[in-house]
Amino acid sequence: MLRRVLLLCALGLLGWLTWEAVTWPDVAALAHRAPTTTAFIERYKARERAAGRRPQVTLAWTDYPRISPNLKRAVLVAEDVNFFSHHGFDWGEIKTAVEESLGERETARGASTITQQLVKNLWLSTGRNPLRKMKEAILTWQVERALAKRRILELYLNVVEFGPGIYGVGRAAESYFSKAPGDLSEEESALLAASLPRPRAWHPGSQSAAYRRYASVIRSRMDRAEFLRKQI
């Protein structure tokens, strides 16, 4: 009986490993190919269809040079100020996040880097099980080694959600400010960056006082992060 159970477990593990190998993302292809959709977009579409609405989401690609340096700086100070100096995992931020969590601070921060967030957006579920976290870590490691930093940031800014159903900087700049992404001001960029933690509730059309305060904090951080101008 025990032998049969072990055999079934081994077969199950082999089946899972085979499935993962067959469906594993082609990370290297992102160096020269833009994604046409993401896991997050597909989940958004599914929710909209379940609610009886017709989802209309498309990715409009914006090349890195045509994205405003103001937005790049705003997103970096808001989400991952050490982006250009780490290799996918910001151990200092992870330590601080754990300490704040243990201290039960109301505003305890997250510790995901932009690379980790890109991996989650492109390929993963929203669950927190150990297997998903392991897959996230492996893919983050692969992305950092296969792609240049600016390419990672370019991909992130083109797929992340800036408002309900508004994915990518091109759509966001057009929808909220009626302008090209390269023309975004520092104030507009701070408003977009502030939407990233809660894009369904926080976006330039929102009247949330908390959202506006956070955008002001990001704007102040931008002035203190002049070193990013040379990196972006």
C-alpha positions in Angstrom: 0.0 0.0 0.0 2.8 2.4 1.0 4.6 1.6 -2.2 1.5 2.4 -4.3 1.1 5.7 -2.5 4.7 6.7 -3.1 4.4 5.7 -6.7 1.3 7.9 -7.2 3.1 10.8 -5.5 6.1 10.3 -7.7 3.9 10.2 -10.8 2.1 13.3 -9.7 5.4 15.2 -9.1 6.7 14.1 -12.5 3.4 15.2 -14.1 3.7 18.6 -12.4 7.3 19.1 -13.4 6.5 18.1 -17.0 3.7 20.6 -17.1 5.9 23.4 -15.7 8.6 22.6 -18.2 6.2 22.7 -21.1 4.4 25.9 -20.1 7.4 27.7 -18.6 7.6 31.3 -20.0 10.2 32.1 -22.7 11.9 34.8 -20.7 14.7 35.5 -23.3 12.1 36.3 -26.0 11.1 39.4 -24.1 14.4 41.0 -25.1 13.1 41.6 -28.6 9.3 40.9 -28.4 6.6 42.8 -26.6 3.9 40.8 -24.7 0.5 40.9 -26.2 -1.3 40.2 -22.9 -0.6 39.4 -19.3 -1.9 37.1 -16.6 -3.3 40.2 -14.8 -5.1 41.4 -17.9 -6.6 38.0 -18.6 -8.0 37.9 -15.0 -9.4 41.4 -15.4 -11.2 40.3 -18.6 -12.6 37.3 -16.9 -14.0 39.4 -14.0 -15.6 41.8 -16.5 -17.2 39.0 -18.5 -18.4 37.4 -15.2 -20.1 40.7 -14.3 -21.8 40.8 -17.7 -19.6 43.5 -19.2 -17.5 43.4 -22.4 -13.9 44.0 -21.5 -12.0 46.2 -23.9 -8.3 46.0 -23.0 -5.4 46.3 -25.4 -1.7 46.9 -24.9 -0.4 49.9 -26.8 3.4 49.6 -26.8 5.5 52.7 -26.0 9.3 52.4 -26.6 11.5 53.4 -23.7 12.8 56.7 -25.2 9.2 57.9 -25.8 8.3 57.5 -22.1 8.8 60.6 -20.0 11.8 60.6 -17.7 9.5 62.2 -15.2 7.3 59.0 -15.1 10.3 56.7 -14.9 11.6 58.7 -11.9 8.2 58.8 -10.2 7.7 55.1 -10.5 11.2 54.3 -9.3 10.9 56.4 -6.2 7.4 55.0 -5.5 8.1 51.3 -6.2 11.8 50.5 -6.3 14.3 53.2 -5.8 17.2 50.7 -5.7 16.1 49.1 -9.0 19.3 49.9 -10.9 21.6 48.6 -8.1 20.0 45.3 -7.1 19.7 42.0 -9.0 15.9 41.4 -8.7 15.6 41.2 -4.9 16.1 44.2 -2.6 17.2 42.5 0.6 17.4 45.7 2.5 13.7 46.5 1.7 12.7 42.9 2.5 14.4 43.2 6.0 12.6 46.5 6.6 9.3 45.2 5.5 9.6 42.2 7.8 10.5 44.4 10.7 7.6 46.7 10.1 5.2 43.8 9.7 6.4 42.3 13.0 6.0 45.7 14.6 2.4 45.8 13.3 2.8 49.2 11.8 -0.3 50.4 10.0 1.7 51.5 7.0 4.0 48.5 6.7 5.5 48.5 3.2 5.8 45.8 0.6 9.2 44.6 -0.6 8.6 43.5 -4.1 11.0 44.9 -6.7 9.9 46.1 -10.1 11.3 42.9 -11.6 9.2 40.8 -9.2 6.1 42.9 -10.0 6.7 42.4 -13.7 7.0 38.7 -13.3 3.7 38.6 -11.3 1.9 40.8 -13.9 3.1 38.7 -16.9 2.7 35.2 -15.7 1.5 34.4 -12.2 -1.6 34.1 -10.1 -2.4 36.4 -7.1 -2.0 33.5 -4.6 0.7 33.3 -2.0 1.4 29.6 -1.8 5.0 28.4 -1.6 5.1 26.9 -5.1 3.9 30.3 -6.6 6.5 32.1 -4.6 9.2 29.7 -5.8 8.2 30.2 -9.4 8.3 34.0 -8.9 11.8 33.8 -7.5 13.1 31.6 -10.4 11.5 33.8 -13.0 12.8 37.0 -11.3 16.3 35.5 -11.4 15.9 34.6 -15.1 14.5 38.1 -16.1 17.4 39.9 -14.4 19.9 37.8 -16.2 18.2 37.8 -19.6 17.2 41.4 -19.9 18.8 44.8 -19.5 17.6 47.0 -16.6 16.0 49.5 -18.9 14.3 46.8 -20.9 12.8 45.5 -17.6 11.5 49.0 -16.7 10.2 49.5 -20.3 8.2 46.2 -20.0 6.9 47.1 -16.6 5.6 50.6 -17.6 3.9 49.1 -20.7 1.9 46.3 -18.8 1.2 47.6 -15.3 -2.3 48.8 -14.5 -2.7 52.6 -13.9 -6.5 52.6 -13.4 -9.5 50.3 -13.9 -8.7 48.5 -17.1 -6.1 51.0 -18.1 -2.8 49.1 -18.7 0.4 50.7 -19.8 1.7 54.2 -19.8 0.5 54.9 -23.4 -3.2 54.3 -22.5 -2.8 56.1 -19.1 -1.3 59.2 -20.6 -4.0 59.4 -23.3 -6.9 58.5 -21.0 -6.1 60.8 -18.1 -4.2 63.7 -19.6 -4.9 63.5 -23.4 -1.2 63.6 -24.2 1.6 61.4 -25.3 3.5 59.5 -22.6 6.7 61.4 -23.4 5.0 64.7 -22.5 4.0 63.8 -18.9 4.9 66.5 -16.4 6.4 65.7 -12.9 3.0 66.3 -11.3 1.1 64.0 -13.7 3.8 61.4 -13.4 3.5 61.4 -9.6 -0.3 61.0 -9.9 0.2 57.9 -12.2 2.9 56.4 -9.9 0.6 56.9 -6.9 -2.1 54.7 -8.6 0.1 51.6 -8.7 -0.7 50.1 -5.2 -4.4 50.4 -5.7 -5.2 51.1 -9.4 -8.9 50.3 -9.1 -9.4 53.0 -6.4 -6.4 55.3 -6.8 -5.9 57.0 -10.2 -5.9 60.6 -11.6 -9.7 60.6 -11.8 -10.0 59.7 -8.1 -10.9 62.2 -5.4 -9.4 60.1 -2.6 -7.6 62.3 -0.1 -5.2 59.5 0.8 -4.3 59.1 -2.9 -3.6 62.8 -3.3 -1.4 62.8 -0.2 0.6 59.8 -1.5 1.0 61.5 -4.9 2.5 64.6 -3.0 4.9 62.3 -1.1 6.1 60.8 -4.4 6.5 64.3 -5.9 8.7 65.2 -2.9 10.8 62.0 -3.3 11.4 62.8 -6.9 13.1 66.1 -6.0 15.4 64.2 -3.6 16.3 61.5 -6.1 18.3 63.5 -8.6 20.7 60.5 -8.9 18.1 58.6 -10.9 18.3 61.1 -13.8 21.6 59.6 -14.9 20.4 56.0 -14.5 17.2 56.2 -16.5 
